[in-house]
Every structure is written in C-alpha cells, then in structure tokens.
Amino acid sequence: MKRAGLSAIGKSWLSNRAAEECASLPWLVVAVLALASTLAIALPFGAGRWREAREFADPGRYPGLGSAFVALAREGGDWKIENGALERGGVAPALLEASGWTVLAGGSIEGAPSTATLAIAPDSLSIYHPRNDWLLRSAWTPFEGFDSGALRDAASDRLRLAALIEGLLWTAAAARLPSDLSVMVLLLAVQYLFFTGVLALFLSLAALRVKPAADAPRAKPAPLKAFKVVAAVVSGPAFLVGLAGLLFPSASAALLWLAFSLLAGARVVMVYAVRYRTAAAAS
C-alpha cells in the first residue's frame, strides 16, 4: 500500500476517502500528530494559567506592599536566601507594622488574616491581601541569592523598589508554571490517548458488522490502522478547539474538552458509517 502524504491529513478532516488513506501513515508521523493535537488542546489551558499568573502578579492587587518591603528593609534584620531556604542572622523583630500591612519576619501566614500580610517564612514567601482574598505563596528556590542587602539598596529608590516588587511578584506567581503546564499536558495526553484509542477500537469493529460471503473469510479488525485514521481525523477538531480557546479566553476547560469530544466523535462516526456501507456493498 502506498503511504499517505502529509496532505492527506488535512484532507481527512473533511474527506472520508482521504481519512482511509491515512491508515498507511508512518508511525512517526502519527506520534507527532498525536503530540501536536494534545498541545493544541492544552494551549488554551496553558494560556489561561499564564493569564492567571499575570493577574496575581499585578502590584495593583496589593496596595501598600511597597511600605511593607520598606519596613522589612529597615527593621527586618539581616537575612539571605541560600539553598532554597531563608537564613536569618542577628536579632530582629518578628512582627512589623507598616501602612496597614503586617510583616512576619521568619513566620508564616496561618488561615486568612484580617490585615494585609507579608511573610518571609523559613521555607517560603507569602503575600496576602484581604481585599482580594488571595494568598500568593512561593518556595524560596526561585529567589536564590536574594538577601536583605539587595532589598535595602532598592528601598532607597522608589523606581528600583517598584521594579524589585514587580519581579518578586511575577517570580512567585510563575514559579509553578513549568510544573503545572507539564502536568496539564501529561494529563491531557493520557485523556487524548484513551479517547482516541476507544474511537479507534470502535472504528475497527466496522469490519465485524457485515456478514461475509460463504466462500470468503471474515475481515479482521485492524485497530492499529484504525488508530492512524482516528489520529488524523481528530487532529482537525483538536486544532479548532485550541484556536477557539485562544479566541474566547472565558471558555471553561470542561467546555473545550466537551467540544473536542463531540467534534472528534462525530467525525469518526462519519468515517465509520462510510466504511460500514462500503463493506456492506462489497459483501
């Protein structure tokens, strides 16, 4: 059988004949296509997570935070971030108050404080503001090398301090982005493979739905070839859903996956129906 070209993949989104040609696609192409489809579905989820990080890294969500950092610079004593942990030296107050903010030097936030709170705990940086009811927390690992001296230097210049705070907020909000996105893509890949595997099995069973002639052997299901066909035809819905998720950021993850499932399932049913009618006519 002549192997299908890459053009057959695009045609398979609308053409049933082209879809059947995709049964001869090389497995490397199928693997790349499955990965591309998974990434397309994950793209709107990743973009949403990025927007969320940008939103919670906005200094405007934490009015007066600059005063808290100035108080920490002046009265918080000496400290540094080393080996992913906070190391404090000398004697310094454990609790500071500044412009409506509570600064916990060496302590952590417990529950939901009634006042805006900045906490530099031994293992993490935490920032909470009751107006937003949002706790921004990050391990110290991304802040390696940051210390009280750098904060004191920045505290003497308003612009430098503003830039430093913006950098701290973004680092804290985005610290988990790589791991979160990796887990998200992995979970979607598992869902995609399970879903397409079920569709491929369903498509391969079309051969068993028709009774063969008396002198002809019954056609055997070919789930691996069916998987190649399914991977090709569902890539269209995957790319379409990914694009829709970017154009409509408010669309929920559940709605996007449901849209992909319905579109992909309907497309495979079309291929199944044509395969069934063709087999019936041949018998």
C-alpha positions as CSV (number, residue, x, y, z in Angstrom):
1,M,0.0,0.0,0.0
2,K,1.3,3.4,-0.9
3,R,2.0,5.6,2.1
4,A,-0.2,8.6,2.5
5,G,1.4,12.0,2.3
6,L,1.0,14.9,4.8
7,S,-1.6,16.5,2.6
8,A,-3.9,13.5,3.3
9,I,-4.0,14.6,7.0
10,G,-5.5,17.9,6.2
11,K,-7.9,16.4,3.6
12,S,-9.0,13.8,6.2
13,W,-10.7,16.5,8.2
14,L,-13.4,16.7,5.6
15,S,-12.8,13.8,3.2
16,N,-13.6,10.2,4.2
17,R,-11.5,8.8,1.3
18,A,-8.5,10.8,2.5
19,A,-9.2,9.6,6.0
20,E,-8.9,6.0,4.9
21,E,-5.6,6.8,3.1
22,C,-4.2,7.9,6.5
23,A,-4.2,4.2,7.6
24,S,-0.8,4.0,5.8
25,L,0.8,6.9,7.6
26,P,4.2,6.2,9.2
27,W,4.1,5.8,12.9
28,L,6.5,8.6,13.4
29,V,4.1,11.0,11.7
30,V,1.2,9.6,13.8
31,A,3.1,10.2,17.0
32,V,4.0,13.8,16.0
33,L,0.4,14.3,15.0
34,A,-0.9,13.0,18.4
35,L,1.5,15.2,20.3
36,A,0.6,18.3,18.2
37,S,-3.1,17.6,18.8
38,T,-2.5,17.2,22.5
39,L,-0.6,20.5,22.6
40,A,-3.3,22.2,20.6
41,I,-5.9,21.1,23.1
42,A,-3.7,22.2,26.0
43,L,-2.8,25.6,24.5
44,P,-5.9,27.4,25.8
45,F,-5.4,25.8,29.3
46,G,-1.8,26.9,29.4
47,A,-2.7,30.4,28.2
48,G,-5.3,30.6,30.9
49,R,-2.8,29.6,33.6
50,W,-0.4,32.2,32.2
51,R,-3.1,34.9,32.4
52,E,-3.8,33.9,35.9
53,A,-0.2,34.3,36.9
54,R,0.0,37.7,35.3
55,E,-3.2,38.8,37.1
56,F,-2.0,37.7,40.5
57,A,1.4,39.2,39.9
58,D,-0.1,42.7,39.3
59,P,1.2,45.0,42.1
60,G,-2.2,46.8,41.9
61,R,-3.7,43.8,43.7
62,Y,-1.6,44.5,46.8
63,P,-1.9,48.3,47.6
64,G,0.7,49.4,50.1
65,L,3.0,46.5,49.6
66,G,5.9,48.8,49.0
67,S,5.6,50.1,52.5
68,A,5.8,46.6,53.9
69,F,9.0,45.9,52.0
70,V,10.5,49.2,53.1
71,A,9.7,48.3,56.7
72,L,11.3,44.9,56.2
73,A,14.4,46.5,54.7
74,R,14.8,49.0,57.6
75,E,13.9,46.8,60.6
76,G,13.8,43.2,59.4
77,G,17.4,42.5,60.2
78,D,19.9,40.5,58.1
79,W,18.7,37.5,56.1
80,K,19.5,35.8,52.8
81,I,18.1,33.1,50.6
82,E,20.5,30.2,50.3
83,N,19.9,26.6,49.2
84,G,16.2,27.2,48.9
85,A,15.8,28.4,52.5
86,L,15.7,31.6,54.5
87,E,18.6,32.1,56.7
88,R,18.4,34.9,59.3
89,G,21.2,36.5,61.3
90,G,21.3,38.7,64.3
91,V,18.4,39.9,66.4
92,A,15.4,41.5,64.6
93,P,11.7,42.0,65.4
94,A,9.5,39.0,64.3
95,L,6.5,41.3,63.7
96,L,6.4,44.7,61.9
97,E,3.5,47.0,61.1
98,A,3.6,49.4,58.1
99,S,0.7,51.3,56.4
100,G,-1.9,48.6,57.2
101,W,0.4,45.8,56.4
102,T,1.7,43.2,58.8
103,V,5.2,41.8,58.2
104,L,6.1,38.5,59.6
105,A,9.9,38.2,59.6
106,G,10.6,34.5,60.0
107,G,6.9,33.4,60.4
108,S,4.3,32.1,58.0
109,I,0.7,33.0,57.3
110,E,-1.9,30.9,59.0
111,G,-5.5,30.9,57.8
112,A,-6.9,34.2,56.4
113,P,-5.5,37.2,58.3
114,S,-7.7,40.2,58.8
115,T,-5.0,42.5,57.6
116,A,-2.7,42.5,54.5
117,T,0.3,40.4,55.4
118,L,3.8,39.8,54.0
119,A,5.5,36.8,55.5
120,I,9.1,35.6,54.9
121,A,9.0,32.1,56.4
122,P,11.9,29.7,56.6
123,D,10.6,27.8,53.6
124,S,8.5,30.3,51.6
125,L,7.5,33.8,50.7
126,S,3.8,34.6,51.2
127,I,1.8,37.7,50.4
128,Y,-1.9,38.1,51.3
129,H,-4.4,40.9,50.9
130,P,-7.9,40.6,52.3
131,R,-9.4,42.7,49.6
132,N,-8.6,40.1,47.0
133,D,-8.7,37.1,49.4
134,W,-5.8,35.7,47.5
135,L,-2.7,34.1,49.1
136,L,0.4,34.3,46.8
137,R,2.9,31.8,48.1
138,S,6.1,30.5,46.6
139,A,9.0,28.4,47.8
140,W,12.3,30.3,48.1
141,T,14.1,28.2,45.4
142,P,13.4,30.8,42.6
143,F,14.8,33.6,44.8
144,E,18.2,32.1,45.3
145,G,20.8,34.8,46.1
146,F,18.2,37.4,47.2
147,D,19.1,39.0,50.6
148,S,18.4,41.9,52.9
149,G,21.2,43.9,51.4
150,A,19.6,43.9,47.9
151,L,16.3,44.9,49.5
152,R,17.9,47.8,51.4
153,D,19.6,49.1,48.3
154,A,16.3,49.0,46.4
155,A,14.4,50.6,49.2
156,S,16.3,53.9,48.8
157,D,15.0,54.4,45.3
158,R,11.2,54.3,44.6
159,L,11.6,53.1,41.0
160,R,14.1,50.4,41.9
161,L,11.8,49.2,44.7
162,A,8.8,49.1,42.3
163,A,10.8,47.1,39.8
164,L,12.0,44.7,42.5
165,I,8.5,44.2,43.8
166,E,7.2,43.5,40.3
167,G,9.9,41.0,39.8
168,L,9.2,39.3,43.2
169,L,5.5,39.1,42.5
170,W,6.0,37.6,39.0
171,T,8.6,35.1,40.2
172,A,6.3,34.0,43.0
173,A,3.2,33.7,40.7
174,A,5.1,32.0,37.8
175,A,7.3,29.7,39.9
176,R,5.0,26.7,39.4
177,L,4.1,27.4,35.8
178,P,6.6,24.9,34.2
179,S,5.5,22.1,36.5
180,D,1.8,23.0,36.2
181,L,1.9,23.1,32.4
182,S,3.9,19.8,32.3
183,V,1.3,18.0,34.5
184,M,-1.5,19.5,32.4
185,V,-0.1,18.4,29.1
186,L,0.6,14.9,30.6
187,L,-3.0,14.5,31.8
188,L,-4.4,15.7,28.6
189,A,-2.1,13.3,26.7
190,V,-3.5,10.4,28.8
191,Q,-7.1,11.6,28.1
192,Y,-6.4,12.0,24.4
193,L,-4.8,8.6,24.0
194,F,-7.6,6.9,25.9
195,F,-10.3,8.7,24.0
196,T,-8.7,8.1,20.6
197,G,-8.0,4.5,21.5
198,V,-11.6,3.9,22.2
199,L,-12.6,5.6,18.9
200,A,-10.0,3.5,17.0
201,L,-11.4,0.3,18.5
202,F,-14.9,1.4,17.6
203,L,-13.8,2.2,14.0
204,S,-12.0,-1.1,13.6
205,L,-15.1,-3.1,14.6
206,A,-16.9,-1.9,11.4
207,A,-15.3,-5.0,9.7
208,L,-17.3,-7.3,12.0
209,R,-20.7,-5.7,11.4
210,V,-21.0,-7.2,7.9
211,K,-21.6,-10.9,7.3
212,P,-19.0,-12.2,4.8
213,A,-19.9,-14.3,1.8
214,A,-19.9,-18.1,2.2
215,D,-16.6,-18.6,0.4
216,A,-14.8,-15.5,1.9
217,P,-13.1,-15.2,5.2
218,R,-14.4,-12.6,7.7
219,A,-12.5,-9.4,7.7
220,K,-10.4,-8.9,10.8
221,P,-10.4,-5.7,12.8
222,A,-7.2,-3.6,12.4
223,P,-7.2,-1.3,15.5
224,L,-3.7,-0.1,14.8
225,K,-4.5,1.1,11.3
226,A,-7.8,2.5,12.7
227,F,-5.8,4.5,15.3
228,K,-3.8,6.1,12.5
229,V,-7.1,7.1,10.8
230,V,-8.5,8.4,14.1
231,A,-5.3,10.4,14.9
232,A,-5.6,12.1,11.5
233,V,-9.3,12.9,11.5
234,V,-9.4,14.2,15.2
235,S,-6.4,16.5,14.7
236,G,-8.8,18.9,12.9
237,P,-11.1,19.2,15.9
238,A,-8.1,19.5,18.2
239,F,-6.6,22.4,16.3
240,L,-10.1,24.0,16.0
241,V,-10.7,23.8,19.7
242,G,-7.3,25.1,20.5
243,L,-7.9,28.2,18.3
244,A,-11.4,28.7,19.8
245,G,-9.9,28.6,23.3
246,L,-7.5,31.3,22.4
247,L,-10.1,33.5,20.8
248,F,-12.6,33.0,23.7
249,P,-10.5,33.1,26.9
250,S,-13.6,32.8,29.1
251,A,-14.4,29.4,27.7
252,S,-14.0,26.8,30.5
253,A,-11.7,23.8,30.3
254,A,-14.7,21.4,30.6
255,L,-16.5,23.1,27.7
256,L,-13.4,23.0,25.5
257,W,-12.9,19.3,26.1
258,L,-16.6,18.6,25.5
259,A,-16.4,20.4,22.2
260,F,-13.4,18.4,21.2
261,S,-15.0,15.1,22.2
262,L,-18.2,15.9,20.3
263,L,-16.5,17.1,17.1
264,A,-13.9,14.2,17.1
265,G,-16.6,11.6,17.9
266,A,-18.9,12.9,15.1
267,R,-16.1,12.9,12.6
268,V,-15.1,9.3,13.4
269,V,-18.8,8.2,13.2
270,M,-18.9,9.6,9.7
271,V,-15.8,7.6,8.7
272,Y,-17.4,4.5,10.4
273,A,-20.6,4.9,8.5
274,V,-18.9,5.1,5.1
275,R,-16.7,2.1,6.0
276,Y,-19.7,0.1,7.0
277,R,-21.7,1.0,3.9
278,T,-18.6,0.1,1.7
279,A,-18.2,-3.2,3.4
280,A,-21.9,-4.0,3.1
281,A,-21.9,-3.2,-0.6
282,A,-18.8,-5.4,-1.2
283,S,-20.4,-8.3,0.5
